[in-house]
Amino acid sequence: MEKKQIDKNKFFGKIGAIEIVRENSFQSIKSLKTCIELLKSQNTSLYIFPQGKIEENGTGENNFKFEKGIEYIIKNFEKIILINCLVNYKFVREQKPELFLNFFETVELNGIKLDKNFINEEESKFRNRQKLFDEEYKTNSLNNYELILKGKKSKDKR
């Protein structure tokens, strides 16, 4: 995750996010190599924000332009499983945001050569999933979502 984002959102540093410093290509490659080493040496998962940053939802942007780090990591493995997860946060009923995770597809890659078409398809899947979520959210049709963690009430409601 981009270092600026970790500095801004301390939570990610606490859960072990590996920082990418885009302004320093040497440091970025070093961080990506650390990710690869961890995946190869341990039975572990790696959660990637392929955009490199957290963006506010509902801004109308929803560009989902993936950075090259995901390609760099994937090309180092013969087999890898991608679990696509759209992350949305909204400030609605409380002072703290509501977080929505949408695990919408599992893709098993076996020796696939990553090309621009593959990346474009993945970006398109995220854009389409975001549009669907935005529509469900606007119409309060969130029955397909499950509350797994509820934070404290806002101070004005305690």
N, C-alpha and C positions, 0 to 999 in steps of 0.2 A: 504494500500500500504506500502511496506517496507520503513521504515524511511530513509534509505540511499538514496532511490529513490526520496523521497520528498525533502530531503536536496539538492540533485543534480538538481532536476527539480522543482524549486520554484512555478511554475504555479499550481501544484497539491495542495500545501499547501494553496494557495489563494482561491481555489474553494472548500475547506473543506475536503480534503483527511484525512482519519484517519490513523495514522501511526501504523505500526506493527514493533516491535523490535524483530526480530527472535532470537537474542542472549539471550533474557530475556523472558522465557516462561510465567511468571506471567504477565508481561506487555502485551504480545501478547494476552493472554486470556482476559485481561481487555479491550483491544481495540476491540476484537471480540464481547464481551458482550455489549460494547457501540454501535456497529453496530446493534446488535439484538434489543436493547432498542429503538434506533431511528426508526427502521423499524416497531416495534410494537406500538410505541406511536404516530407516525405521518404518514400521508399519503405521503410517500416519496419513493424514489428510492435509491438504493445503487449500485454504479458502482464498480465492483471488477476486479482487474487484477489477475486472478486466479493463475498466475505464481508468483505473488508477486512482480514482477519487470518489468521494460520496457527493452526490448532487441532490439538491432539494427536488422532491417530486412535485409534479403538477406545474412546472414552470413552462410547459409547452415545448421544451427543448427535446427531451427524450432521444437524443442523437445516438446514444450507445455506440460511440466510436471506441473500439477496443485498442488499447495500446499494444505495443509489440512484445511486452514481457511474457504474455501468455503463450505466444508462439515460441519464444526462446525456451521456455520450460518444457512445453509439450514435445518439441522436436528431439528432446533428449531421452525419450522413452519409446519403447516398441509398443507398449500397451498402456493405456491410461483411460480412466473413467472420469468423464466430466459430468457433474450434477449441476444443471443450470438452476440458479436460484435468483429470482428477482427480489430485491430488497426495497421496500417502500417505507417511508416514515411520514407521518402526518401529525400536525399539531391541531387537535380538534377539541376534545372534551376536557383535557387536562393541560397543565402548564408544561408537562413533559410530553414528548411525542409518543404516538402509537407506532409500533413497528410491525410491519407485515412482511412475512417471508413467504415466497411462492416458489416451491420446488416444482418445476414444471417439465423437466425432461432429463433423462439420463442418456448420455452418449458414450458408447465404448469405442475408443479409437485403437485399432490394431494396425500399427505400421502405416497409418494414413499420412500422406504428405499434406501438410497444411499449406493451403494456397489462399489467395485472396477470396476465391469463391466460398470456401469454407467459412472464413472469418465473416464475410458479408452475410452469409446465411445465419450465422449465430447472432450477429448484430440485429438482423431482421427479426429473429425469434424474440429477442428481448424487447424490441420496439413494439411488436404485436402484443406481447404479454403485458407490457406497460399500458397500452391502449385499453386492453380488456380490463385490467385492474382499475384504471381511471373511471371507466364506465360503471363498473360494479360499485366503486366507492361513491360516485355521484348519486347513484340510485339506491344506496344503502343496501345493496344485495351482497352482503358479506357472509352469507350462510356457508360458503365453502371454506371459510377461514375459521381456525380454532384458536381460542385464547389460551396461550400456554404460560404466560407470565403477566401478572398485573402489578404495576408499580403502585407507589403510594398515591393517595389522593392529593390534589393540589392544595396548597396551604389555605386557600380561601374556602375550601370545601370540607376541611377537617373539623 
